[in-house]
Amino acid sequence: MVTKSSRWLTPKILIILAVVLFAGNGLYAVPVDKIFTSSGQILPGEEWENVFIYNDGTIVNMIGGDVDGIATYDASMVNVTGGHVNTLDSLEFSIANISGGYVYGASAWSHAIINFSGNASAVNIGARDYGTLNMIGGTTNYIGAIDSGILNLHGGLVTDSLGVQDFSIVNIYGYDLVKTSIGGRYGYGRVYGFWLDDTPFTIDLNSSDTYSRINLIPEPSSLIFLTFGSLILKRRR
């Protein structure tokens, strides 16, 4: 993933220059980028180099098509239910809901949120710079966080590994949860147990820092059971 300044501003300048040059020669340039400043759609059959989404309240629904890069800003929102995206960067206070289609890489930056669920599939998803990624379903090879990113894992399938660095944290919600600091595919341990829908899971850790950044959070019924058990023990004493 790249920063807002290094990638997402440059294409806008290039588009303006291209339009001026082609217009001056009596030609018309075919746009390769799409800029949303109000709500809209990305439909099957559409192809865009980059898609930029701006302004509070802007909602873009991607139900198909092929996009090399999507970037969301302000308090905008993108809902991806189909199609193919190479990279998706959610920045500032925007939200990306990915519940279908294929995304090679997705990152939540600087207080933005990504919700990954449903039948979505990805190679790499994560959070950084105080961004938050919530995984409720879907499938990804890798998931990770750096620079104080936050991961909340409620479900889904991680086929390769989980990695966390710096001051990032991972909250895992389920029951019969266990984490180890040794073993696993990379030798740094693993976390396993059951999601709240009773699906068993095992996730290998791919760095030595990850183990200490994982918080295991029992499901509500487990907490109730533990509280009830504690009360019984107190009464017996």
Buried (B, 14 or more C-beta within 10 A) or exposed (E): BEEBEEBBEEBEEEBEEBEEEEEEEEEEEEEBBBBBEEBBBBEEEBEBBBBBBBEEEBBBBBBBBBBBBBBBBBBBBBBBBBBBBBBBBBBBBBBBBBBBBBBBBBBBBBBBBBBBBBEBBBBBBBBBBBBBBBBBBBBBBBBBBBBBBBBBBBBBBBEBBBBBBEEBBBBBBBBEBEBEBEEBEBEBBBBBBBBBEEEEBEBBBBBEBBBEBBEBBBBEEBEEEEEEEEEEEEEEE
